[in-house]
Amino acid sequence: MSIDSPAPTVKLDPLNTLMNVRAASIAPGDLAFVQTIGGRFHDHRGRTVLGSLGVMIDGAMGGAVYSGLTSGHQSVLAQVTVSAAADIPTTGSVSATGELIHLDDGVGLASGQLRSEDNIPLAVMAGRAMIVSRAPVVAPDEYIAGPALEVPAPEETSDLIGLSGSAVVEGILAGTIKRGPLAGLLDLTLTEVTPGSVVGELAPVEWMANPLGAVQGGVLISAVDAITGLAAQTLTNAAQDYRVLDHKIDFLRSPGIGGPVMRAEADVIRSGRRLALIESRIVDHTGQVYVRATSSVQMLSQEAHSQ
């Protein structure tokens, strides 16, 4: 889908508006969104990453299923898979499409793509949603008409040239290196760092809410991507970089807004010269798992990634 022409004005909910996401087209089972990207969504390296687009990814996959439901029914995203094709531009616009593939009484399946404003494929997506009877805490119309969320000033990034990955992540833990705008938006705070393992904390706060009163799945996608990227960063030397190739994320439970601080954990399961496999989890203070993910990460040289 080309996104050169301006998208029509379609009011989305406050969270999408906060994340610079707008609707290009909405029809039952067939959606398209556009997100204007830039510095306030970058990671600690100053890069646009899959997590920068988490809310839009959730909207495309979960929304494609939800838009095909009859009135009075709800759906929750149970699983999403995102496989990267190319680096995401640091500025400009990215589009997301969502198409309903299958829907029955219990499950919906959607597929879609992320594309650059030059129509370059950036990623392919698949989402599986479960049909639920749970009533929303806020009526969808009231949620959409909710007040605008305050856009926070983006946190800065630090100069990482000449630093090993472990030095970078340990510096973020110590506060001597900036955690970056995306982690700042999530208020993801690191608590433990060892080579190949990173632990952080984040609180389920009001701006993250969906109509069901839980953390929107796209925020959890962003948190998974952020903690996975930091674990990958610990594997690099000063001449290396990394790129997340894919995430397979299972949403097992939904953190409630205003609930306890959640723990985000990422561990490197296997690390080779070119590829690393990382598992991540979001758990509560009792160890109950809310989100589980596996991710493949490409290890490459700084020179190759800058081209």
N, C-alpha and C positions, 0 to 999 in steps of 0.2 A: 504494500500500500504506500503510495507516495503521500507525503504530508507537506508538500510545498504550499498548497492552498490553505487559507485560514480555516480552522475548524468552526462549526456553528457553535453558538452560545448555548450550552446545555449545563444547567446548574448541577454540580455534583455535591457530595457531602463535604463538610468542613475538612476532613482529613485529606481527601483527594485535592482539595483546593490548597491546603497547606503545602502539599507535595508538588504543586504546579502541574497537576494532572487535569486534563479536560477531556470531554467526550467528543470524538469526531463523528461517531454514529452509534445509535443504540436501536437495535431491533431484537425481538425475541430470538435468543440463541445465536446472535451475531453482533458482536460489539467491537468497537475500535476506540482506542484512547491515544492521547498524545501527552507526553510529559516534557516540559522545558527543563533542561538539565543545566548544571553549572556548579560553581564552587561550593555552594552550601550543601551539596549532596556528595561531596568527594570523601574518599577514605583518607587515612593518615598519609598516604603517598601523593595526594592531590589527584587521584584517579576516580573516574566514574566507574562503578562496579555494579554487579548484579543487584547487590543490596540497595544501591541508590534508587533502583526501580521497583523495590519490593511491593510498595502499595499499589502501583500500577499492575504488576504481575498478578497480584491477588485479585484486583478488580477485573482483569481480563479473564482469568480462569474461573474464579468463583462467580463472577458476574454473568458469564455465559450460561452457567447452569441455572443460577437464580432467575435470570430473565426468561427462562423457558418454563418456569413453574406456574401453576395455577394460583389464583389469589388465595391468600391465607396460609400458604406454605413457606417454609424457610429452608435454607441450605447452609451448610458450613463446609468449608474447604478441608478435606481430610488429608490430601496429599498433593504435592506439586513437584514437578520435575522441570528443571531449566538447564538446557545444554547450550553453552556459548559457541558461537561461530566466529566472531571477530571482536576485537577490542571495542568498547563503547566510547564514543567521542567524549571529550571533556566538557564541551559546550554544545549548544544547539538544541535539537529536539529528537526524541525517540518515540516511535509509535509501537503500540501493542494491539494485537488482534486476539479475539477470543471467539471460538466457534463451538457450539454445542454439538457433540458427536453422538451421545447416547443419553437417554433419560428414562428411568423407570420409577417404580414406587419408592425405591430406597436410595438409588445412586445416580449421579450424573457424571458424565465424562466430557471434558473440553480439551481443545488443542488451540495453539496459537503461535505467533511469532513476535519477536522484537525486531524492528528495523530502524535504521538511521534515516535522517531526513533526505539522504541521497538514495534511499531505498536499498541500502546494503543490509543483508540479513545479519543480525547480531546474535540471535538465539532462537531456539525452538522451545516450546513449552507444552506441557500436558498437566491437566489438573483433574482431580477426582473429588467430588463433593458428595456429602451425605445429606439426604433429605431429613429434616428434623421437625418435631412438633413444638419445640420450644418457642414460646412467644417472645417477641422483642421487648426489651426494656423501654426503648423509645420507638414510637411508631416511625416507619420509614420516611413518611412525608415530613414529620417533625424533625427527624435526624438530618434530612437533606436541607431543611430550612433553618438549621441551627446556626448560631452566631459564628462568625469567622474566628478561626484560631489565630492566636498571635504568632507571627513568624519570628523565631528567635534569631539573633545575630549569629552568623556561623562562626564556629571556632576555627582557629588557624591551623595550618600545617607547618611542620618544621623541615629544615634542610636536612635530608638524610644521606647526602653524598658522603661516601667513604665509611659509612657505618655498616657493621654486620647486622643481620636481621635480629639476632638475639639482643644486640645493643639497642636497637630501635625499640623493640617491645619492652625490654627492661626499663628503657628510658620513659616509655609511656606509663609503665607501672609506677615509676619513681616521680613522675610529673615533670621531668626535665625535657621531654619531647611531647609535642602536642598530639592528642589522640585523633584529631581531625574532625571535620564538620559532621560526618555521618554518625560517628560514635558520640559526638557531642550532642547531636539531636536526640539520640537514644538515651543519652546520659549513661553510656556503658562505661563502667569503671573497672579497671583490672584489679584483681586481688592476688593472683598467683601466676607466675611465669617460670617455666623451665623449657629447655629446648624440646620442641615438639608438643608442648602442652600449655594451654592458656585458659585461665578462668577469669570470668568477670561477673559483674552484677548489674542489673537494671531493674527499675521499678515500673509496674504497670500503672501509668498515670492517665489522666482524663483525655488528653489529646489523642491517645492511641485507640480509643474506643470504637467499636462497631455498634450497630443498633441492638445487638444482643447483650450489650454491656460487658463485653470481653475485649481483649486485645485483638485488633484486626490482624488477620494472617499476614498481611504484607509487612507489618512492623516486625513480626517474628522472622520473616524471610530476611529482612535487613539485619536483624540481630545475629542470625545464623551465619550470614555472609561475613559480617564484621568479625566475629570471633574465629571463624574458619580462616579468614585472611591473615589474622594476627598469628595463628598457629603456623600457617605456611610461611609467614615472614621470619619466624625463628629458625627456619631451615636454611636461609640464604646467607651467603657471604656478601662482602661489600660490592662484588661485581655481578651479583645475581639479582633476579627479580622473580616474580611468580604471577600466574594468571589462573583464576578459578575457571575450570572448564565446565563443571556441572554441579548441581545440587539435586539430590533427591531428599525431599523433606516430608516427614510424616507429622501431622498435627494430631496429637493424641488427646490433649485436653486444652481448653482455652483459659489462659490466666484471666481472672476477673480484675476489672479496673479497681484500683484502690487496695488490691490484695498485697500480700507480702512481697518483698524483694525477690526477684528470680535470679537464679544462678545460671550463667551461660558457660559451658565447658566445651573445649575442643582438644582432641588428641590425635596426633599423627599415628596412623595404624601402619603405614608402610611409606618409606621414602626412598625413591630411586634417583638416578641422575636426571631423569626427565620428568618423572611423574610421582606425585605423592597422593596417598589416600588418607582423608581426614574424616573422623567421626565427630559430630557435635551433638550437644543436648542442651535443652533448657529445662531446668528442674526447680522445684520449690525447696524450702528449707528442710523438708523431710526427705528429700531425695526423689519425690514423685516426679516422673518424667512427663513433661508437657509437649515437648517437641524433640524429635530425633531426626538426624540428618547424616547422610554420607555424601562426601564431595571429592571430586578429582581435581587436582591442582597441577598445572604445568609449571615446571621449573625451567627457567631460561635466563639468558644473560641480560644485563641491563641494556647493552647495545642492541640486542635483537628486539627488545620490547619497546625501545624508543624509536624504532624505525616505522 
